[in-house]
Amino acid sequence: MGSDWKRKGFNIAQMRQLAERTLPKPVFDFADGGAEDERTLRRNEDAFADYQFRPQPLRGAEHIDLSIELFGTHLSLPVIIGPTGLAGLFWPDGERATARAAKHAGTIYCLSHGSVCRLEDLNSPEIGPRWMQVFIYKDRSFTIELTERAQAAGYHALILTVDNQYLGRRERDLVNGFSIPPRFGIKDVIAMAGKSAWLRRMIPELPRITFGNYIREGQASDIKALAGRMQSLLDPAMNWNDVDMLRKTWRGPLIIKGLLHPDDAREAIKRGVDGIIVSNHGGRQLDGAIAAIDALPAMIDATDQKIPVMVDGGFRRGSDMIKALALGARACLIGRPHLWGVSTAGEEGVRHVLDLYRQEITRTMGLLGVTRIADLSPHVLVPRKAI
Ligand SMILES: Cc1cc2nc3c(=O)[nH]c(=O)nc-3n(C[C@H](O)[C@H](O)[C@H](O)COP(=O)(O)O)c2cc1C
């Protein structure tokens, strides 16, 4: 990658292309792909086109303020780095590089259960507010253990992801023979002409790539053993009692990620949950699930402003985010876009991605004639056609 990547990466779609050029195909597709026919993956992005803006440019929009408050934390922009497993596969120490970029931009970093680093490793002064993401395991004591470790390590909020108890079938990974840890056959090596920068950076790292949070004393710590353990640990019998269990254990904001049904939003409030993330896991789990932005209005109605509603899936423009915020979301999370940033240029790449969103959100608000995030409302949107 030459030094002119910033010029070439002038929007998020271009950052995706730069990542595609940098990464071996199986690694790029691991992040880029979705489940089965990738219908939900595509609809997540396409659905934004169903909303149009109705600007009011004569309201004076000289000073635009993107800041928001979330669970007592001040964010400089309404964009959060969502949890993604194995970020350290895209750049050496990718999770810490991304977390530093989040702090630089004035926002929150969510660490995945499946990070390469251990959750305790995100503890330097260059790292700001962090949220920890967990699953429900057959052995509940392991969920509790992760939760207690996160509490001790000073994480501000806990995210329970609920849409991953069965693993979605990501068919690109099957076609590519993507495995954990990545193994490259002759065909892959031939296809890797032009990927030398990633190879140089990552080949020395590959033996260290593992699921850091799953390492236990006296047990095998190589990634293959841990990946097998992790899948067999997830409990498909998970239910609302598990939310109650976490509510009792976790002292701080508890967030459920992966809700799409308004009844579940109402139930979450009854169970004492502090926030929800409307999400279909970026189209990586249930193919055919409703697009995040399509699901959002009913979720906003169901929560009736009692708890903050966040959303992720398909945000590739600041203007996409304005649509979600105008519908009532408090903040938007990004998954793949920060991975494209870190793959391209490490911490600098993620800073650049966050900066692109910042610029686009600011410009969109200016053109709409709105100066504060709190002033965004459905009035700036033209009522959409029924799906
Ligand atoms: C490579 C990759 C790994 C992910 N790992 C996790 C994870 O460990 N936990 C989780 O809750 N979500 C995970 N997600 C889902 C993201 O948090 C997020 O819901 C999704 O990527 C949002 O869609 P977007 O990629 O279109 O922004 C992952 C997504 C990707 C692309």
The ligand as a Gaussian input file, in Angstrom:
#p B3LYP/6-31G(d) Opt

LIG

0 1
 C      -15.499000     -10.090000      10.881000
 C      -16.654000      -9.796000      11.787000
 C      -16.659000     -10.333000      13.072000
 C      -17.733000     -10.065000      13.937000
 N      -17.691000     -10.556000      15.215000
 C      -18.677000     -10.238000      16.085000
 C      -18.597000     -10.649000      17.441000
 O      -17.641000     -11.291000      17.865000
 N      -19.627000     -10.305000      18.262000
 C      -20.712000      -9.576000      17.834000
 O      -21.610000      -9.279000      18.618000
 N      -20.789000      -9.152000      16.550000
 C      -19.801000      -9.461000      15.678000
 N      -19.884000      -9.019000      14.378000
 C      -21.038000      -8.219000      13.965000
 C      -20.767000      -6.724000      14.164000
 O      -20.672000      -6.381000      15.516000
 C      -21.898000      -5.869000      13.560000
 O      -23.145000      -6.298000      14.088000
 C      -21.977000      -5.909000      12.036000
 O      -20.694000      -6.056000      11.463000
 C      -22.602000      -4.600000      11.561000
 O      -22.719000      -4.555000      10.194000
 P      -21.664000      -3.800000       9.231000
 O      -20.482000      -4.708000       9.138000
 O      -22.425000      -3.693000       7.960000
 O      -21.335000      -2.473000       9.865000
 C      -18.827000      -9.275000      13.493000
 C      -18.792000      -8.737000      12.203000
 C      -17.737000      -8.982000      11.354000
 C      -17.752000      -8.363000       9.991000

